[in-house]
Amino acid sequence: MRHKHGYRKLNRTSSHRKALLKNITIALIEREKIETTVPKAKELKRYVEKLITKARIDDLNTHREIFKYLQHKESVKKLINEIAPKYKERNGGYTSIIKTRIRKGDATQMAYISFV
C-alpha cells in the first residue's frame, strides 16, 4: 500500500534522485527558467521552495545549510543575495510550472518551471 508516501521516486535510486534534484536546482537558480518533464518539475518545486524559505533568513547558518544541499557556491550566493530578497513578503508559491509540449521521442509531457 502507498499510505503517506511523500515524494516521487522518479525511477531512480536515492543517491541518483538527490543528485538529479541538486543539479536541476542549480540550473534553475542560474538560468531562472528551465524546461523539464512534469514529474521532475513538480518534485523540483517542492525542493526549491523549501530552500527559498530557508534563504529568506540571511545569516551564516543559512549559507551553510543551503550549501549542504547544493554544494555550489555561486548558486548559494545568488539564491540568498538576489532571489530570496524578492520573496521576503511572500509566503510560499515562489515558482510556477507551465506545461508546454509533448516530447517527440517518448511522448512525455514537458513543462517550464520558473520563478514567479
Backbone as a printed PyTorch tensor [residue, N CA C, xyz], in Angstrom:
tensor([[[  0.8340,  -1.1910,   0.0000],
         [  0.0000,   0.0000,   0.0000],
         [  0.8720,   1.2450,   0.0000]],

        [[  0.2940,   2.3590,  -0.3990],
         [  1.0580,   3.5720,  -0.6160],
         [  0.6390,   4.6750,   0.3540]],

        [[  0.4370,   4.3760,   1.5980],
         [ -0.0180,   5.3870,   2.5420],
         [  1.1030,   6.3350,   2.9300]],

        [[  0.7870,   7.6190,   2.9220],
         [  1.6940,   8.6780,   3.3870],
         [  3.0660,   8.6490,   2.7190]],

        [[  3.1060,   8.3090,   1.4660],
         [  4.3640,   8.3310,   0.7160],
         [  4.5320,   9.7450,   0.1790]],

        [[  5.5510,  10.4640,   0.6330],
         [  5.5940,  11.9030,   0.4320],
         [  6.4000,  12.4330,  -0.7270]],

        [[  6.9420,  11.6040,  -1.6080],
         [  7.7430,  12.1270,  -2.7050],
         [  7.7050,  11.1630,  -3.8840]],

        [[  8.1540,  11.6680,  -5.0450],
         [  8.2150,  10.8320,  -6.2430],
         [  9.5930,  10.1980,  -6.3360]],

        [[  9.6440,   8.9320,  -6.7010],
         [ 10.9360,   8.2560,  -6.8240],
         [ 11.6210,   8.5730,  -8.1480]],

        [[ 10.8560,   8.9720,  -9.1520],
         [ 11.3810,   9.3170, -10.4740],
         [ 12.1800,   8.1700, -11.0960]],

        [[ 11.8840,   6.9550, -10.6850],
         [ 12.5060,   5.7430, -11.2230],
         [ 14.0320,   5.7580, -11.0640]],

        [[ 14.5060,   6.2460,  -9.8960],
         [ 15.9320,   6.3470,  -9.6260],
         [ 16.2420,   5.8900,  -8.2050]],

        [[ 17.5050,   5.5670,  -7.9710],
         [ 17.9300,   5.2700,  -6.6040],
         [ 17.9610,   6.5690,  -5.8080]],

        [[ 18.0600,   6.4730,  -4.4920],
         [ 18.0040,   7.6790,  -3.6710],
         [ 19.1810,   8.6140,  -3.9500]],

        [[ 20.3780,   8.0760,  -4.1350],
         [ 21.5310,   8.9390,  -4.4090],
         [ 21.4110,   9.6050,  -5.7770]],

        [[ 20.9100,   8.8600,  -6.7620],
         [ 20.7160,   9.4160,  -8.1010],
         [ 19.6460,  10.5100,  -8.0700]],

        [[ 18.5790,  10.2780,  -7.3150],
         [ 17.4930,  11.2530,  -7.2030],
         [ 17.9840,  12.5320,  -6.5340]],

        [[ 18.7830,  12.4040,  -5.4730],
         [ 19.3210,  13.5840,  -4.7890],
         [ 20.2380,  14.3770,  -5.7130]],

        [[ 21.0850,  13.6770,  -6.4670],
         [ 21.9860,  14.3480,  -7.4070],
         [ 21.1990,  15.0500,  -8.5080]],

        [[ 20.1590,  14.3930,  -9.0040],
         [ 19.3170,  14.9830, -10.0450],
         [ 18.6650,  16.2650,  -9.5490]],

        [[ 18.0550,  16.2240,  -8.3660],
         [ 17.3930,  17.4090,  -7.8230],
         [ 18.3950,  18.5310,  -7.5680]],

        [[ 19.5760,  18.1820,  -7.0780],
         [ 20.6090,  19.1870,  -6.8320],
         [ 21.0180,  19.8640,  -8.1370]],

        [[ 21.2640,  19.0730,  -9.1820],
         [ 21.7080,  19.6290, -10.4610],
         [ 20.6230,  20.4550, -11.1360]],

        [[ 19.3850,  20.0000, -11.0860],
         [ 18.2970,  20.7740, -11.6910],
         [ 18.0700,  22.0640, -10.9040]],

        [[ 18.2190,  22.0110,  -9.5900],
         [ 18.0670,  23.2100,  -8.7650],
         [ 19.1300,  24.2440,  -9.1140]],

        [[ 20.3670,  23.8030,  -9.2740],
         [ 21.4500,  24.7190,  -9.6460],
         [ 21.1600,  25.3480, -11.0080]],

        [[ 20.6780,  24.5510, -11.9540],
         [ 20.3420,  25.0790, -13.2820],
         [ 19.2180,  26.1100, -13.1900]],

        [[ 18.2080,  25.8350, -12.3710],
         [ 17.0930,  26.7760, -12.2160],
         [ 17.5630,  28.0790, -11.5790]],

        [[ 18.4080,  27.9970, -10.5830],
         [ 18.9030,  29.2060,  -9.9210],
         [ 19.7570,  30.0290, -10.8800]],

        [[ 20.5990,  29.3820, -11.6760],
         [ 21.4620,  30.1090, -12.6070],
         [ 20.6710,  30.7300, -13.7520]],

        [[ 19.7240,  29.9890, -14.3270],
         [ 19.0100,  30.4530, -15.5190],
         [ 17.6430,  31.0520, -15.2210]],

        [[ 17.0790,  30.7600, -14.0690],
         [ 15.7860,  31.2430, -13.5900],
         [ 14.5880,  30.7120, -14.3700]],

        [[ 14.8240,  29.8860, -15.3900],
         [ 13.7320,  29.2300, -16.1150],
         [ 14.3260,  28.0460, -16.8670]],

        [[ 13.7650,  26.8520, -16.6570],
         [ 14.2560,  25.6690, -17.3560],
         [ 13.0750,  24.8360, -17.8350]],

        [[ 13.3390,  23.9930, -18.8270],
         [ 12.3190,  23.0660, -19.3130],
         [ 12.7030,  21.6590, -18.8770]],

        [[ 11.7520,  20.9530, -18.3050],
         [ 11.9710,  19.5910, -17.8430],
         [ 10.6440,  18.8420, -17.9070]],

        [[ 10.6490,  17.5800, -17.5000],
         [  9.4010,  16.8150, -17.5050],
         [  8.5260,  17.2700, -16.3360]],

        [[  7.2300,  17.0230, -16.4390],
         [  6.2870,  17.4790, -15.4180],
         [  6.5640,  16.8520, -14.0470]],

        [[  6.7820,  15.5330, -13.9350],
         [  7.0610,  14.9880, -12.5980],
         [  8.3300,  15.5610, -11.9640]],

        [[  9.3770,  15.7670, -12.7750],
         [ 10.6020,  16.3710, -12.2460],
         [ 10.3320,  17.8060, -11.8060]],

        [[  9.5380,  18.5390, -12.5850],
         [  9.2210,  19.9260, -12.2440],
         [  8.4410,  19.9980, -10.9340]],

        [[  7.4980,  19.0860, -10.7410],
         [  6.7030,  19.0930,  -9.5100],
         [  7.5640,  18.7670,  -8.2910]],

        [[  8.4700,  17.8350,  -8.4340],
         [  9.3560,  17.4800,  -7.3240],
         [ 10.3660,  18.6000,  -7.0760]],

        [[ 10.8450,  19.2320,  -8.1570],
         [ 11.7800,  20.3490,  -8.0360],
         [ 11.1230,  21.5290,  -7.3330]],

        [[  9.8630,  21.7640,  -7.6120],
         [  9.1290,  22.8640,  -6.9790],
         [  9.1430,  22.7090,  -5.4620]],

        [[  8.8660,  21.5060,  -4.9700],
         [  8.8850,  21.2540,  -3.5240],
         [ 10.2730,  21.5280,  -2.9490]],

        [[ 11.2950,  21.0620,  -3.6420],
         [ 12.6810,  21.1670,  -3.1800],
         [ 13.1430,  22.6280,  -3.1410]],

        [[ 12.8820,  23.3650,  -4.2240],
         [ 13.3560,  24.7490,  -4.3420],
         [ 12.6130,  25.6700,  -3.3810]],

        [[ 11.3250,  25.4570,  -3.2130],
         [ 10.5640,  26.3490,  -2.3410],
         [ 11.0100,  26.2250,  -0.8920]],

        [[ 11.3900,  25.0340,  -0.4640],
         [ 11.9300,  24.8750,   0.8880],
         [ 13.2580,  25.6210,   1.0220]],

        [[ 14.0920,  25.5640,  -0.0220],
         [ 15.3760,  26.2700,   0.0210],
         [ 15.1790,  27.7860,   0.0610]],

        [[ 14.2330,  28.3000,  -0.7160],
         [ 13.9880,  29.7460,  -0.7350],
         [ 13.4630,  30.2090,   0.6160]],

        [[ 12.5770,  29.4260,   1.2180],
         [ 12.0620,  29.7800,   2.5390],
         [ 13.1990,  29.8580,   3.5520]],

        [[ 14.1400,  28.9310,   3.4760],
         [ 15.3030,  28.9810,   4.3700],
         [ 16.1900,  30.1750,   4.0350]],

        [[ 16.3420,  30.4890,   2.7530],
         [ 17.2610,  31.5420,   2.3100],
         [ 16.7700,  32.9420,   2.6600]],

        [[ 15.4990,  33.0880,   3.0060],
         [ 14.9930,  34.4140,   3.3560],
         [ 15.6460,  34.9520,   4.6270]],

        [[ 16.1460,  34.0640,   5.4820],
         [ 16.8920,  34.4770,   6.6730],
         [ 18.3660,  34.5190,   6.2680]],

        [[ 18.9280,  35.7180,   6.1910],
         [ 20.2940,  35.8750,   5.6760],
         [ 21.2990,  35.8970,   6.8240]],

        [[ 21.8500,  34.7300,   7.1650],
         [ 22.9290,  34.6530,   8.1410],
         [ 23.8600,  33.5000,   7.7720]],

        [[ 24.9240,  33.3420,   8.5180],
         [ 25.9390,  32.3390,   8.2030],
         [ 25.3810,  30.9200,   8.2620]],

        [[ 24.5280,  30.6500,   9.2510],
         [ 23.9190,  29.3250,   9.3520],
         [ 23.1310,  28.9680,   8.1040]],

        [[ 22.4000,  29.9340,   7.5810],
         [ 21.6080,  29.7030,   6.3740],
         [ 22.5090,  29.3850,   5.1940]],

        [[ 23.5920,  30.1480,   5.0460],
         [ 24.5450,  29.8840,   3.9640],
         [ 25.0450,  28.4480,   4.0350]],

        [[ 25.4170,  28.0250,   5.2300],
         [ 25.9540,  26.6760,   5.3990],
         [ 24.9000,  25.6070,   5.1440]],

        [[ 23.6830,  25.8550,   5.6130],
         [ 22.6250,  24.8640,   5.4290],
         [ 22.2620,  24.6990,   3.9610]],

        [[ 22.1750,  25.7990,   3.2230],
         [ 21.8460,  25.7170,   1.8020],
         [ 23.0170,  25.1230,   1.0200]],

        [[ 24.2450,  25.4470,   1.4200],
         [ 25.4100,  24.8460,   0.7640],
         [ 25.4280,  23.3340,   0.9690]],

        [[ 24.9130,  22.8770,   2.1020],
         [ 24.8300,  21.4390,   2.3800],
         [ 23.9750,  20.7400,   1.3210]],

        [[ 22.9240,  21.4210,   0.8440],
         [ 22.0470,  20.8290,  -0.1630],
         [ 22.5870,  20.9820,  -1.5790]],

        [[ 23.1800,  22.1500,  -1.8950],
         [ 23.5480,  22.4450,  -3.2830],
         [ 25.0080,  22.1640,  -3.6250]],

        [[ 25.9330,  22.3750,  -2.6880],
         [ 27.3660,  22.1830,  -2.9310],
         [ 27.8660,  23.0290,  -4.1080]],

        [[ 27.3430,  24.2590,  -4.2400],
         [ 27.7130,  25.1280,  -5.3610],
         [ 27.6890,  26.5730,  -4.8600]],

        [[ 28.8670,  27.1680,  -4.6730],
         [ 28.9690,  28.4720,  -4.0190],
         [ 28.2250,  29.5790,  -4.7590]],

        [[ 28.3840,  29.6320,  -6.0840],
         [ 27.7550,  30.7090,  -6.8460],
         [ 26.2330,  30.6470,  -6.7500]],

        [[ 25.6880,  29.4490,  -6.7940],
         [ 24.2370,  29.2940,  -6.7020],
         [ 23.7260,  29.6860,  -5.3230]],

        [[ 24.4790,  29.3440,  -4.2920],
         [ 24.0790,  29.7130,  -2.9300],
         [ 24.0730,  31.2280,  -2.7870]],

        [[ 25.1120,  31.8890,  -3.3000],
         [ 25.1850,  33.3500,  -3.2270],
         [ 24.0310,  33.9970,  -3.9800]],

        [[ 23.7630,  33.5070,  -5.1900],
         [ 22.6810,  34.0860,  -5.9800],
         [ 21.3290,  33.8580,  -5.3130]],

        [[ 21.1270,  32.6730,  -4.7650],
         [ 19.8640,  32.3690,  -4.1000],
         [ 19.6410,  33.2870,  -2.9040]],

        [[ 20.6510,  33.4760,  -2.0870],
         [ 20.4950,  34.2670,  -0.8650],
         [ 20.5010,  35.7670,  -1.1420]],

        [[ 21.3480,  36.2290,  -2.0620],
         [ 21.5050,  37.6700,  -2.2820],
         [ 20.5490,  38.2550,  -3.3110]],

        [[ 20.1130,  37.4760,  -4.3050],
         [ 19.2790,  38.0170,  -5.3730],
         [ 17.8520,  37.4690,  -5.3730]],

        [[ 17.7090,  36.1560,  -5.2600],
         [ 16.3880,  35.5450,  -5.4300],
         [ 15.5410,  35.6440,  -4.1640]],

        [[ 16.0880,  35.2490,  -3.0210],
         [ 15.3110,  35.2320,  -1.7750],
         [ 14.7930,  36.6110,  -1.3500]],

        [[ 15.5650,  37.7030,  -1.5000],
         [ 15.0250,  39.0100,  -1.0910],
         [ 13.7670,  39.4330,  -1.8610]],

        [[ 13.5850,  38.9290,  -3.0770],
         [ 12.3750,  39.2510,  -3.8450],
         [ 11.1210,  38.7110,  -3.1610]],

        [[ 11.2890,  37.6460,  -2.3730],
         [ 10.1420,  36.9520,  -1.7890],
         [ 10.0660,  37.1310,  -0.2800]],

        [[ 10.6210,  38.2250,   0.2520],
         [ 10.6000,  38.4680,   1.6970],
         [  9.1740,  38.4950,   2.2480]],

        [[  8.2620,  39.1140,   1.5150],
         [  6.8850,  39.2820,   1.9900],
         [  5.9470,  38.1890,   1.4990]],

        [[  6.4470,  37.2450,   0.7350],
         [  5.5910,  36.2120,   0.1370],
         [  5.7270,  34.9090,   0.9210]],

        [[  4.6140,  34.2790,   1.2280],
         [  4.6260,  33.0210,   1.9720],
         [  4.3720,  31.8550,   1.0270]],

        [[  5.4250,  31.3550,   0.4130],
         [  5.3010,  30.2140,  -0.4920],
         [  4.8780,  30.6300,  -1.8860]],

        [[  4.8440,  29.6580,  -2.7860],
         [  4.4470,  29.9280,  -4.1690],
         [  5.4810,  30.7370,  -4.9210]],

        [[  6.7530,  30.3920,  -4.7680],
         [  7.8270,  31.1570,  -5.3980],
         [  8.0810,  30.7310,  -6.8370]],

        [[  7.6020,  29.5590,  -7.2220],
         [  7.8350,  29.0540,  -8.5720],
         [  6.5090,  28.7360,  -9.2470]],

        [[  6.5460,  28.6900, -10.5710],
         [  5.3510,  28.3010, -11.3220],
         [  5.7390,  27.2610, -12.3670]],

        [[  4.8170,  26.3490, -12.6250],
         [  5.0200,  25.2970, -13.6170],
         [  4.0290,  25.5370, -14.7460]],

        [[  4.5500,  25.6250, -15.9780],
         [  3.7060,  25.8290, -17.1540],
         [  3.9460,  24.6700, -18.1050]],

        [[  2.9190,  23.8770, -18.3480],
         [  3.0530,  22.7410, -19.2600],
         [  3.2050,  23.2640, -20.6800]],

        [[  4.1440,  22.6720, -21.4420],
         [  4.4490,  23.2280, -22.7560],
         [  4.1250,  22.2950, -23.9110]],

        [[  4.7870,  21.1670, -23.9990],
         [  4.6680,  20.3310, -25.1890],
         [  4.8130,  18.8720, -24.8020]],

        [[  4.6330,  18.0200, -25.7720],
         [  4.8860,  16.6020, -25.5860],
         [  6.1610,  16.2780, -26.3470]],

        [[  7.1280,  15.7070, -25.6570],
         [  8.4230,  15.3990, -26.2590],
         [  8.2510,  14.3310, -27.3260]],

        [[  8.8990,  14.5640, -28.4650],
         [  8.7090,  13.7020, -29.6240],
         [  9.2260,  12.2820, -29.4040]],

        [[ 10.3600,  12.1230, -28.7480],
         [ 10.9910,  10.8120, -28.6200],
         [ 10.2100,   9.8040, -27.8030]],

        [[  9.6310,  10.2570, -26.6720],
         [  8.9590,   9.3020, -25.7940],
         [  7.5790,   9.7650, -25.3310]],

        [[  7.0490,  10.8010, -25.9410],
         [  5.6970,  11.3050, -25.6560],
         [  5.5260,  11.7040, -24.1920]],

        [[  6.5630,  12.2800, -23.6030],
         [  6.4970,  12.7490, -22.2250],
         [  6.0510,  14.2030, -22.2000]],

        [[  5.1600,  14.5340, -21.2760],
         [  4.6990,  15.9110, -21.1100],
         [  5.8370,  16.7500, -20.5300]],

        [[  6.1770,  17.8440, -21.2010],
         [  7.2460,  18.7350, -20.7590],
         [  6.6310,  19.9810, -20.1270]],

        [[  7.4330,  20.6840, -19.3210],
         [  6.9460,  21.8830, -18.6510],
         [  8.1050,  22.8300, -18.3780]],

        [[  7.7820,  24.1310, -18.3510],
         [  8.7320,  25.1360, -17.9060],
         [  8.5010,  25.3580, -16.4210]],

        [[  9.5800,  25.4550, -15.6750],
         [  9.4880,  25.8650, -14.2740],
         [ 10.3240,  27.1230, -14.1400]],

        [[  9.7440,  28.1470, -13.5150],
         [ 10.4410,  29.4210, -13.3790],
         [ 10.0190,  30.0890, -12.0800]],

        [[ 10.7900,  31.0990, -11.6880],
         [ 10.4400,  31.8700, -10.5050],
         [  9.3300,  32.8430, -10.8570]],

        [[  8.4390,  33.0860,  -9.9130],
         [  7.3030,  33.9880, -10.1390],
         [  7.8000,  35.4170, -10.1440]]])
